[in-house]
Amino acid sequence: MTTFANRAIAYYNALEAPANLPSGIDVMNPYQQPDVQQIVSEFYGKFYADNSPRVFLLGINPGRFGAGVTGVSFTTPQNLRRYCGIDNELRDTPELSSRFIYKVVEAFGGAREFYSKFFLSSLFPLALTKDSGNGKPVNYNFYDDRATTNALWPFITDAIRTQTGFGHDRRVAISLGRKNADYLRRLNDERNFFDRIVTLDHPRYILQYKSKDTEQYLGRYIATLHDCLEGA
């Protein structure tokens, strides 16, 4: 039987980066690395070896210290070990978004319970970087300039089309990020992947700018997740 896991593993481990990026924008593709391919196979095999539909939570594009390293959305090497029980030899990396997401995962009941109901991904599934001017790359968003957005839009469309084929609950999708929601709604208006879109503030925004209100945002996340599962 082909499962959500089978479809996800085949997709990610064959994922190729687009070649039409504007000058100065680079893409990270960890899925070409054997250790990441093993992590992807183990992660999806552990949490998605069924055909239950998941509610999609969709970010912008991965950070270079989260899925840009592990191949698992919003997940650093250390959080992969600590919360998902998946050992790896990757170097620990700092990632604010991953810290908040795993607060959500734990508050929902842990990784097995969370991933049995939800699928974390991004509109563009690979990390983007731009040279900061001093030779060091910085995170970049697909919507930070129009040329990049336009170049990647067909890839984004195909990525979400393919991933919804893993097994999505089409009643609702959750946008992680308010600006991101504008693009998810545009995509959904074009392709009708989901019945409606719900928006939550992005995890990085919460910890970077609203850290004093983390518990309030955490409660909002958990309430929204339950509402989406109930179809409210």
N, C-alpha and C positions, 0 to 999 in steps of 0.2 A: 504494500500500500504506500502510495506517495503521500507524504505528510507536509505540513507547514515547514518543518525542519528541512526536509529534502529539498524543497523548492528554494528556501532561503540560502542554504549552503551552496547549492549549484549556482545561484545568482551571484552571491558575493565573491565566491572563489574564482569566478570567471570574469569579474568586473574589470573593465578596461577604462582608463581615463580618457576623456575627450581630448582631441588634439587641436581644437580650434579656439583655445583660450587667448584672450588679448595679451599683448606684450606686457611683461612684468608680473603676470598672475601665474602662479604655479599650483599644481595639484599633487596631493599625496595619495598614493595608492598602496596601502599596507597589505592588500589582499594578494599581492604577488609574492609575499614572503611565506615560506612554508610554516613558520611558527604561528603566524596569524591565521593561516588556513586551518591549522589544527585547532586553534582557539575557537574560530567560527564554527567548525564542525562540532566541537565539544559543547559550546554554549547552546547552539540551536538543538543539538541532539538531546541535551539535558532538559531544556525548558519548552520545546516546541514539537515534540515527537507525537503529534496528533493532528487532527483537522478541525479543532475548535476555532471559530472566527475570533480575531482580536480587534479591539478598538485601537486605532492608530494614533500615536502621539508623534507629531512631526515637527522637528526643529528646522533650522536654516540649512546649515551644512556642518559637518563635524569639526571640532577643534583639533588642532594639531597634537594636543596632549591627551585626548580622549580616544574616540574611534579612529583618529588619525594614526594612533599607535596600535591599539588592540583590535580594531575592526569591529568592535561591538559598540553600538551607539551609546553615547554619554557614559562610557565606562573606561576608567583608567586601569592600568595593570593591577594596582593594589586593591581597587574595589572589585575587580574580577575575582581576586583571591578571597577577599574578606566576605563579600556578600553573596557571590555566586558559587563559591567553592571550586573555582577553576584555577588550578596552579599554573604558573607561567614564569618564565625567566626574563620577562621584559622589565626594563628599568622603571621604577615608580615615577609618575609624572604629576605635576600640579594641574588641577582642572576644576574650577569653581562649579561649572555646570554638573559635573559628575558628583561632586560632594552633595549638592542639593537633591539631585535625582535619587541618590541612594538614601537620603533621609525620607523621601517619598516612598521608595520601595519598602523600606523597613516599617514605616508607619502604616502601609497598606497590608502588611502581614508577612513581608519577606519576599525574596526573589522568586521562589516557586509560585507563590500565590499571585504576585504582581504579573509575572510573565505568562501565567496561565490565562490572563484576561487582556493584556496589553502588549502592543508591539511598538518599540521605540525606533524611530528612524529620522530621516531628514529629507527635505525636498531635493537637495543635491546630496548624494550619499558619500561624497569624498571631501576631505579637508582641503581648503584653499588657503594659500598664503600669498603674501606680497612682501617684497623687500622694503624694509623700513627706512632705507637710505643709509644705514650704517653696516649693511651686509648681513643683517639678521632678519629672518623672516618673521612676519607677524600674522596672526589670524586674519582672514578676509572673508567677507560674506558675499554670496552670489549676487545680492542685490545692491552692493556698494557702488557699482557703476553700471550704467545702462548697457554698455557694450558687453560686459560679462554676463549680465542677465540675459540679454538677447542670444548670446552665443550658447548659453547653457540651457535655455528654455526647452528645446527639443529633448535634450538628455534628461532634464527634470521630468518632463511629461512621460517619457518612456520609463524612467525609474519608478515613478509612482504607479503607473499602469502595471508594471511587472510585479511590484511589491504587493499591490492589492490582490494580485493573483495568488499570493501565498495563502490567503484566507482572511479577508477583512470583514469586519462588521461595518456595513456601509451606512448604518444609521447616523453615524457621527464620526468626525475626526477632530482631534485636539491640536491646535496650533500652539507650539511653544514659542512665544514671541508675538508681540502685537504688530510690528511691521511685517513679520513673516506671514501673519494671517492675511494681509492684503494679497500676497502672492498665492497663498494656498486657495483663497477664494477665487482669484482670477483663474487659476488652474481648474478649480472645481466647476466654475461657470463654463469653461471650455469643454470639460470632459465628463462631468457628472459622476465623479468617483464616490462621493459621499452625499447623504441627504442634507447634512448641515455641518457647519464648522463652529467649534467652540474655541475660545482663546484664553490662554493663561500667560502670565508674564514669564519671560524667559528665565531659566534658572540662573544664568550668569548675571543678568540684570538684578535679580533678587539679592544674590550674595555680594555683588559688587557695590550696589547703591542702596539697598534696603535691608542690610543684614540685621539691623535691630528689630525688624519686623518678620524675621524668618519664620517664626512659629505661626504667625498669622497667615503668611503665604502658604505654608505647609498645610494648614487646615483648609485653605481654599482649594489647594490641589486635591486633597483627599475627598472633599465634598464633591468636587467636579467629576472626579473619577467614578465615584459611586452613582452620581446622577446620570452619567453617560452610559454606564452599564444597565441602568434601569430604563434607559430610553427617554428620560425626562427632557 
